[in-house]
Amino acid sequence: MTDDVLDEDLIRPDGRTIAWTRTGTGTPLLRLPGTPGSRWSIRADRSPWTERGLQVITTERPGFGRSSRLPGRGFREHSDDLAAILDHLGLERVHVTGGSGGGPHVLAFAAHHPDRVVAATITVGFPPLEESEYDEMIPLNAASFRAARDGDEAAIRRNLAGPFEAMRSVPLSGLDAAMTTAPASDLAIMSDPLWRAAQTTAIENAFAPGIDGWVDETLALGGAWTDIDLTAITTSLTWWHGAADRNCPFPAAQRLINKLPTATLREFGDAGHFEPYRREPEILDELLHRTS
């Protein structure tokens, strides 16, 4: 889609396709996008990457974009996919970053493949929720993750169907509607033409195969996380989060971070879910400074 980005894939032993994009030729950075995201969840303005001499590998999870669906998946399966991508590219160890719904997948990769991670960063990551925290989220997320907690796939499909159809027609329409109650900092970022251009491409690709990937991801994120052993994570980890985040509640994130002995919390202050877009240079510099 753009001259500086390679669109790549491989076939896994079970016959599934996993796909990613790659741009740059320097220090490798493995990026795990949020939900719903795709391999094209990349910046329109890639200067924060080029200025730091990065080779950026942006992945997508099963059921999104060109990556085959894997019904019933949790987190372990994709962590093994990520290791296979690194093997394919001849990369032993990389810096890893993931945001929002990509956050738990960073934890899973660090738990299952610690020898592949130099250091990791999670931005506004999705955490396990307590009952009182569902209503702190935007209404779409509250309803979807309550259904996921109950293992109610049919309810998730009903809840996501309207936004999915809207975004299939006009990619940002469903997102704009869902985020009407988001904090002012998020709404300001959402008005940025470059942000909107990148999000449009990411959503178009994420939803190309249908709604199933979004449903599977919601079930995994809102479920019990039985295949992530938090005690196995020894990776150097920084977690960035804002107190006004209405997609991933800050108190729930704090509770999860407290269970991660190597994690450091960095607060965005009274900012929302999209603050990492504005602060990416600072986030990258902090990550790249860590070597173990």
Legacy VTK file of the C-alpha trace (Angstrom):
# vtk DataFile Version 3.0
C-alpha trace
ASCII
DATASET POLYDATA
POINTS 292 float
0.000 0.000 0.000
2.971 2.266 0.561
6.407 1.994 -0.994
8.290 1.815 2.310
6.202 -0.998 3.822
6.556 -4.711 3.022
3.413 -6.874 3.317
4.546 -10.369 4.359
3.157 -13.712 5.536
3.934 -17.356 6.232
2.017 -20.605 6.580
1.981 -22.261 9.997
2.154 -26.068 10.410
-1.630 -26.215 10.937
-2.187 -24.545 7.549
-3.054 -21.104 8.879
-1.685 -17.941 7.302
-0.166 -15.352 9.608
0.640 -11.946 8.165
2.520 -8.809 9.163
3.983 -5.627 7.729
7.599 -4.548 7.991
9.204 -1.182 7.456
12.772 0.000 8.009
16.004 -1.977 8.320
17.473 -1.077 11.698
16.833 -2.178 15.294
13.917 -4.634 15.245
10.741 -3.646 17.068
7.829 -6.100 17.257
4.503 -4.225 17.475
1.229 -5.819 18.605
-1.689 -3.538 17.688
-4.855 -2.880 19.629
-8.317 -4.307 18.989
-9.636 -4.335 16.328
-6.304 -3.960 14.571
-4.372 -5.377 11.679
-0.889 -5.530 10.207
-1.695 -2.103 8.728
-2.144 -0.531 12.172
0.868 1.647 11.493
1.509 5.367 11.698
0.887 7.551 8.661
3.728 9.737 9.982
6.488 7.200 10.561
9.141 9.756 11.530
9.305 8.509 15.171
10.425 5.158 13.728
12.769 6.396 11.017
14.444 8.898 13.333
15.342 6.018 15.675
16.518 3.684 12.941
13.893 1.017 13.604
12.808 -2.040 11.653
9.137 -2.133 12.699
7.238 -5.414 12.422
3.499 -4.931 12.940
1.557 -8.140 13.442
-2.115 -9.093 13.334
-3.921 -11.742 15.329
-5.891 -14.696 13.936
-9.137 -13.681 12.249
-8.015 -10.159 11.367
-6.756 -9.067 7.952
-4.957 -11.851 6.073
-4.344 -13.931 9.197
-6.485 -17.060 9.296
-9.102 -17.379 11.981
-8.456 -19.752 14.900
-11.768 -20.319 16.762
-11.441 -20.751 20.507
-7.966 -19.239 20.616
-6.525 -17.737 23.732
-3.108 -16.106 23.974
-0.601 -18.955 23.734
-1.364 -19.642 20.077
-0.506 -16.134 18.936
2.606 -15.995 21.097
3.865 -19.026 19.174
2.919 -17.302 15.900
5.067 -14.342 16.915
8.036 -16.573 17.624
7.565 -18.153 14.180
7.614 -14.710 12.554
10.910 -13.915 14.261
12.319 -17.269 13.146
11.219 -16.541 9.587
12.925 -13.145 9.666
16.088 -14.502 11.289
15.656 -12.391 14.430
16.696 -13.819 17.788
15.668 -11.097 20.258
13.622 -7.952 19.790
12.083 -5.081 21.657
8.325 -5.607 21.929
5.486 -3.137 22.289
1.716 -3.519 22.303
-1.268 -1.360 23.118
-4.816 -1.863 24.329
-5.935 -5.363 23.275
-2.354 -6.081 22.260
-1.205 -5.696 25.874
-2.181 -9.183 27.099
-0.519 -10.639 24.007
2.730 -8.904 25.005
2.415 -10.567 28.416
1.778 -13.957 26.805
4.791 -13.615 24.493
7.012 -12.587 27.400
5.738 -15.529 29.461
6.067 -18.203 26.762
9.098 -16.921 24.845
11.163 -14.882 27.324
14.384 -15.566 25.439
13.055 -13.637 22.415
12.367 -10.364 24.282
14.999 -7.711 24.950
12.521 -5.476 26.779
8.793 -4.798 26.512
6.371 -1.904 26.710
2.599 -1.981 27.099
0.559 1.138 26.443
-2.983 1.452 27.830
-3.185 -2.350 27.990
-6.413 -4.208 28.578
-6.552 -5.775 32.098
-8.877 -8.269 33.815
-11.885 -6.434 35.234
-13.878 -6.462 38.440
-17.640 -5.958 38.335
-17.545 -2.281 39.313
-15.110 -1.476 36.489
-17.263 -2.447 33.511
-19.334 0.708 33.806
-16.178 2.832 33.749
-15.733 1.889 30.078
-17.423 3.197 26.956
-20.806 1.428 26.585
-19.744 -0.785 23.656
-16.828 -2.231 25.642
-18.835 -2.608 28.835
-21.479 -4.730 27.136
-19.020 -6.760 25.061
-16.710 -7.651 27.925
-19.540 -8.523 30.285
-20.681 -10.992 27.635
-17.123 -12.282 27.265
-16.830 -12.786 31.016
-19.929 -14.976 30.784
-18.627 -16.825 27.710
-21.663 -15.621 25.742
-20.439 -15.543 22.147
-23.922 -14.883 20.742
-24.290 -11.765 22.896
-20.888 -10.505 21.780
-21.900 -10.946 18.148
-25.148 -9.057 18.697
-23.355 -6.222 20.464
-20.600 -5.853 17.876
-22.760 -6.362 14.777
-23.937 -2.754 14.474
-20.522 -1.113 14.907
-18.967 -3.737 12.624
-21.400 -3.054 9.791
-20.979 0.686 10.238
-17.201 0.415 10.101
-17.308 -1.880 7.093
-19.101 0.948 5.243
-17.339 3.976 6.762
-14.342 2.724 8.788
-14.280 5.459 11.420
-18.038 5.894 11.802
-18.454 3.146 14.383
-15.381 4.267 16.278
-16.549 7.881 16.326
-19.955 6.793 17.623
-18.526 4.476 20.266
-16.114 7.116 21.573
-18.568 9.986 22.055
-18.132 9.731 25.847
-14.335 9.476 25.671
-12.197 12.147 27.376
-11.340 15.355 25.527
-7.726 14.250 25.007
-8.929 11.245 22.978
-11.360 13.303 20.931
-8.571 15.753 20.067
-6.321 12.956 18.778
-9.225 11.458 16.839
-9.540 14.745 14.933
-5.942 14.490 13.640
-6.102 13.800 9.853
-2.979 11.610 9.941
-4.375 9.544 12.810
-7.664 9.144 10.978
-5.950 8.086 7.752
-3.957 5.388 9.533
-6.976 4.134 11.483
-9.064 3.934 8.322
-6.518 1.677 6.625
-6.096 -0.450 9.753
-9.836 -1.028 10.208
-10.485 -1.714 6.520
-7.891 -4.464 6.636
-8.843 -5.810 10.063
-12.448 -6.366 9.028
-11.815 -7.616 5.490
-12.529 -11.270 6.427
-15.564 -10.489 8.601
-16.508 -10.091 12.258
-15.195 -13.414 13.582
-11.733 -12.163 14.534
-13.231 -9.379 16.661
-15.548 -11.839 18.404
-12.718 -14.307 19.095
-10.502 -11.532 20.413
-13.218 -10.215 22.724
-13.781 -13.703 24.149
-10.059 -14.079 24.819
-9.542 -10.633 26.335
-12.628 -10.830 28.540
-12.088 -14.436 29.593
-10.022 -16.040 32.324
-6.505 -15.679 30.812
-5.672 -19.251 31.822
-2.789 -19.471 29.354
-0.854 -16.460 30.668
1.337 -17.323 33.662
2.133 -13.913 35.112
4.743 -15.434 37.436
6.736 -16.588 34.399
7.293 -13.032 33.164
10.813 -11.849 33.942
11.098 -9.374 31.081
11.844 -5.726 31.772
8.403 -4.168 31.310
7.098 -0.607 31.323
3.340 -0.008 31.324
2.005 3.411 30.321
-1.568 4.371 31.222
-3.799 7.410 31.701
-6.228 7.950 34.542
-9.064 9.014 32.209
-8.910 5.922 29.977
-12.476 4.713 29.316
-11.456 1.751 27.164
-9.135 0.103 29.689
-9.898 1.325 33.243
-6.874 2.633 35.092
-7.602 0.968 38.478
-7.800 -2.444 36.789
-4.497 -1.805 35.030
-2.884 -0.817 38.337
-4.094 -4.034 39.923
-2.585 -6.130 37.127
0.701 -4.205 37.142
1.035 -4.903 40.871
1.099 -8.632 40.031
4.019 -8.191 37.621
7.260 -8.024 39.640
9.339 -6.582 36.783
6.780 -3.977 35.674
7.051 -0.219 36.102
3.990 2.021 35.759
4.353 5.329 33.958
1.280 7.520 34.150
-0.003 9.816 31.418
-1.861 11.879 33.988
-5.473 12.740 33.208
-5.287 11.454 29.625
-7.243 8.875 27.686
-6.808 5.791 25.563
-5.150 7.339 22.511
-2.474 9.299 24.363
0.303 6.869 23.235
-0.083 8.203 19.688
0.925 11.671 20.886
3.675 10.397 23.182
5.234 7.713 20.968
8.708 9.329 20.708
9.002 9.390 24.503
7.631 5.833 24.804
10.068 4.493 22.214
13.073 6.210 23.754
12.286 4.695 27.142
11.838 1.211 25.626
14.981 1.298 23.494
17.043 2.443 26.464
16.316 -0.844 28.218
18.437 -3.781 27.131
17.310 -6.490 29.577
LINES 1 293
292 0 1 2 3 4 5 6 7 8 9 10 11 12 13 14 15 16 17 18 19 20 21 22 23 24 25 26 27 28 29 30 31 32 33 34 35 36 37 38 39 40 41 42 43 44 45 46 47 48 49 50 51 52 53 54 55 56 57 58 59 60 61 62 63 64 65 66 67 68 69 70 71 72 73 74 75 76 77 78 79 80 81 82 83 84 85 86 87 88 89 90 91 92 93 94 95 96 97 98 99 100 101 102 103 104 105 106 107 108 109 110 111 112 113 114 115 116 117 118 119 120 121 122 123 124 125 126 127 128 129 130 131 132 133 134 135 136 137 138 139 140 141 142 143 144 145 146 147 148 149 150 151 152 153 154 155 156 157 158 159 160 161 162 163 164 165 166 167 168 169 170 171 172 173 174 175 176 177 178 179 180 181 182 183 184 185 186 187 188 189 190 191 192 193 194 195 196 197 198 199 200 201 202 203 204 205 206 207 208 209 210 211 212 213 214 215 216 217 218 219 220 221 222 223 224 225 226 227 228 229 230 231 232 233 234 235 236 237 238 239 240 241 242 243 244 245 246 247 248 249 250 251 252 253 254 255 256 257 258 259 260 261 262 263 264 265 266 267 268 269 270 271 272 273 274 275 276 277 278 279 280 281 282 283 284 285 286 287 288 289 290 291
